[in-house]
Amino acid sequence: MATLAVSPTLLDDLRTAEQHRSPGDFAGMDDAAIMLQLRSGNMAGFDYLVQKYRRPIIHFMYRMVHNQAVAEELAQEVFLRVYRSRETYRAEARFSTWLYRIATNLGVNHARDTRHERNASTIYLDQVDSETGTTPDIADSTPGAEIGLLRRERLKAIREHVLALPERQRMAVLMHKYEGLDYKQIGEVLKLSESATKSLLFRAYQTLRVKLKDFI
C-alpha cells in the first residue's frame, strides 16, 4: 500500500492556519481542548475562552466585592493567571472548575487583604448587577414604600449573615445561589467530595434560616 507523503511546506501551512483560527471556530470544542490549543501557542483559543467566561467571572467577583472596577480588575487577573498557566495546564478537571478555583482564591485573598477597609454595609450580594442596566428598588412616598423598606431590611440581613458565614460556606453559597453551580462543580472548586459539599451547603443554609427566622 502506498503511503501518502505530506510536504514540510504543507505541514507548516496547516500549523499556521491552526494558529490563526478565529475565536468562533472553537464553538464546538471542549474548553479543556481549547486550553490545550493555547498551550501549543494558539492565541485565538485564549480569546475565545475570555469571551465565553469574562462576564460570568466579572459577575462572580462583583458578588464578592460589589465594586464594578475592582471586579473587572480581579477578572482580568483571573485570565492573566490562566494565560500564565498555559504551559503547565493539565486537563484533569473541567476547565470551568479550574477557572472558578482561580477566581475563588483571588476573591478570598482580596477579601482578606481589604478586610479593614470594608464593612457589611458596603457589600450587596442581592443587589442587581450594574451591567444588567437595572437598578434596585428605591423608597418613595407611595403606599408600597413600607413594603419596599421591609424588603431592603431583609436583603440587608441576608447580606450580613451570608458574609458572616465561615469562608468555605460563604463561597459555596455564592457559587450555588448566584452562579448556579451544582454540588459536583462546587466540590471540585473547593476540593471537596459531592457529599461533603451538600453537607457544607446544608449547614450554611441551616445557619441562614436560623439567623433570618424573623424575615422568613
C-alpha positions in Angstrom: 0.0 0.0 0.0 1.4 3.4 -1.0 1.9 5.9 1.8 0.7 9.5 1.5 3.6 11.9 1.6 3.0 15.3 3.1 5.4 18.0 2.3 7.0 20.0 5.1 5.6 23.2 3.4 2.1 21.8 3.7 2.6 20.9 7.3 3.8 24.5 8.0 0.8 25.9 6.2 -1.5 23.7 8.3 0.1 24.8 11.6 -0.1 28.4 10.5 -3.8 28.0 9.7 -4.4 26.3 13.0 -2.7 29.1 14.9 -4.8 31.8 13.1 -8.2 30.3 13.7 -10.8 32.8 14.8 -12.5 32.5 18.2 -15.7 31.5 16.5 -14.1 28.3 15.2 -13.9 26.9 18.7 -17.6 26.9 19.4 -18.0 23.1 19.1 -14.8 22.3 21.1 -14.5 21.3 24.7 -13.0 24.1 26.9 -10.1 21.9 28.1 -9.2 21.0 24.5 -9.2 24.7 23.6 -6.9 25.3 26.6 -4.5 22.7 25.3 -4.6 24.5 21.9 -3.5 27.6 23.8 -0.7 25.7 25.4 0.6 24.9 21.9 0.5 28.6 21.0 -3.0 29.2 19.6 -3.9 32.6 21.0 -7.3 32.5 19.3 -8.3 29.9 21.8 -7.5 32.2 24.6 -9.6 34.9 23.0 -12.5 32.5 22.8 -12.2 31.5 26.5 -12.1 35.1 27.6 -15.2 36.0 25.5 -17.0 33.0 26.9 -16.2 33.4 30.6 -15.5 37.1 31.1 -19.0 38.2 32.1 -19.7 35.2 34.4 -16.3 35.8 36.2 -16.9 39.5 36.5 -20.4 38.8 38.0 -18.9 36.3 40.4 -16.3 38.8 41.5 -18.9 41.5 41.7 -20.9 39.4 44.2 -17.9 39.3 46.4 -16.6 42.9 46.2 -19.7 44.9 44.9 -17.4 47.3 43.1 -17.5 47.1 39.3 -14.0 48.4 38.8 -12.5 46.0 41.3 -14.5 43.1 39.9 -13.2 43.8 36.4 -9.6 44.1 37.7 -9.9 40.8 39.5 -11.5 39.1 36.5 -8.6 40.4 34.4 -6.2 38.9 36.9 -8.0 35.6 36.7 -7.5 35.4 32.9 -3.9 36.6 33.3 -3.3 33.6 35.6 -5.0 31.4 33.0 -2.6 32.6 30.4 0.4 32.3 32.6 -0.6 28.7 33.5 -0.9 27.6 29.8 2.4 25.8 29.8 1.6 23.7 32.9 -2.2 23.2 32.3 -3.4 19.6 32.6 -7.0 18.7 31.7 -7.5 16.8 34.9 -10.8 18.7 35.8 -13.4 20.6 33.9 -12.0 23.9 32.7 -14.8 25.9 34.3 -13.9 24.2 37.7 -10.3 25.2 37.3 -11.3 28.7 36.3 -13.6 29.2 39.3 -11.0 27.8 41.6 -8.6 30.6 40.4 -11.4 33.2 40.8 -12.3 31.9 44.3 -8.7 32.0 45.5 -8.3 35.6 44.2 -11.6 36.7 45.7 -10.7 35.2 49.1 -7.3 36.8 49.1 -8.7 40.2 48.1 -11.3 39.9 50.9 -8.5 39.2 53.4 -6.3 41.9 52.2 -9.0 44.6 52.3 -10.9 43.4 55.4 -10.0 46.5 57.3 -11.4 48.7 54.5 -14.8 47.1 54.4 -17.9 46.6 56.4 -21.0 44.6 55.8 -23.0 47.7 54.7 -20.8 48.2 51.7 -21.3 44.8 50.1 -24.6 44.0 48.4 -25.0 40.4 47.5 -28.6 40.7 46.3 -28.4 44.0 44.6 -28.9 43.8 40.8 -25.7 43.8 38.8 -24.9 47.2 37.3 -24.1 45.5 33.9 -27.7 44.4 33.5 -28.9 48.0 33.3 -31.5 47.6 36.1 -31.5 49.3 39.5 -32.5 48.2 43.0 -35.8 49.3 44.5 -35.9 52.8 45.9 -38.0 54.1 48.7 -40.7 56.6 47.7 -43.9 58.1 49.1 -46.3 55.6 47.6 -48.3 53.1 49.8 -45.8 50.4 48.7 -42.9 52.3 50.3 -43.2 50.4 53.6 -43.1 47.1 51.8 -40.0 48.2 49.9 -38.4 49.2 53.2 -39.1 45.8 54.7 -37.7 44.1 51.6 -34.5 46.2 51.8 -34.1 45.3 55.5 -34.5 41.7 54.7 -31.9 41.9 51.9 -29.5 43.8 54.2 -29.9 41.0 56.8 -29.2 38.3 54.2 -26.1 40.2 53.0 -24.8 40.5 56.5 -25.4 36.9 57.5 -24.0 35.4 54.3 -20.9 37.5 54.8 -20.6 36.2 58.4 -20.6 32.6 57.3 -17.3 30.6 57.6 -15.2 31.1 54.5 -15.9 27.8 52.7 -19.6 28.0 53.5 -19.8 31.6 52.2 -18.0 30.7 48.9 -20.2 27.7 48.5 -23.4 29.8 48.9 -22.1 32.4 46.4 -21.4 29.7 43.8 -24.6 27.8 44.4 -27.1 30.7 44.8 -25.6 33.3 42.5 -23.6 31.3 39.9 -25.8 28.3 39.6 -23.0 25.8 40.0 -24.1 22.3 41.1 -22.8 20.3 44.0 -20.2 18.5 42.0 -18.8 21.7 40.4 -18.7 23.4 43.8 -17.0 20.4 45.3 -14.4 20.4 42.6 -13.7 24.1 43.1 -13.4 23.7 46.9 -11.7 20.3 46.6 -14.5 18.5 48.5 -16.5 15.4 47.7 -20.0 15.9 46.5 -21.5 14.6 49.8 -19.2 16.9 51.7 -20.3 19.8 49.6 -24.0 19.0 50.2 -23.3 18.9 53.9 -21.4 22.2 53.7 -24.3 23.9 52.0 -26.9 22.3 54.3 -25.1 23.7 57.3 -24.8 27.1 55.6 -28.5 27.3 54.7 -29.5 26.0 58.1 -27.5 28.8 59.8 -29.1 31.3 57.5 -32.6 30.0 58.2 -32.0 30.4 62.0 -30.4 33.8 61.6 -33.2 35.0 59.3 -36.1 33.5 61.0 -37.7 36.9 61.6 -37.6 37.6 57.9 -38.9 34.2 56.6 
